[in-house]
Amino acid sequence: MKKSFNSIEELVTLITERRKELGISQTELAKLCDLSVNGISKFESNAGDRELKLSTLFKIRQTLGFKLLIELEE
């Protein structure tokens, strides 16, 4: 299934839904990605900074088993 996003909020929703689909807790995701639980929690909620390093996004992508395509428009 192909899904796209146009905002950080949509990306957060896609990541959160996928994590829950797989039955992975925030704590488990943090451990699998070598990230902090607090960081995952803040990212998935509206609390705090929602910016995400590209390297972190790739860790999450690999762990949750989805493909990430980046398309640039001119």
Stockholm file with secondary structure:
# STOCKHOLM 1.0

chainA/1-74         MKKSFNSIEELVTLITERRKELGISQTELAKLCDLSVNGISKFESNAGDRELKLSTLFKIRQTLGFKLLIELEE
#=GR chainA/1-74 SS CCCCCSSHHHHHHHHHHHHHHTTCCHHHHHHHHTCCHHHHHHHHSSSSCCCCCHHHHHHHHHHHTCCCCCCCCC
#=GC SS_cons        CCCCCSSHHHHHHHHHHHHHHTTCCHHHHHHHHTCCHHHHHHHHSSSSCCCCCHHHHHHHHHHHTCCCCCCCCC
//
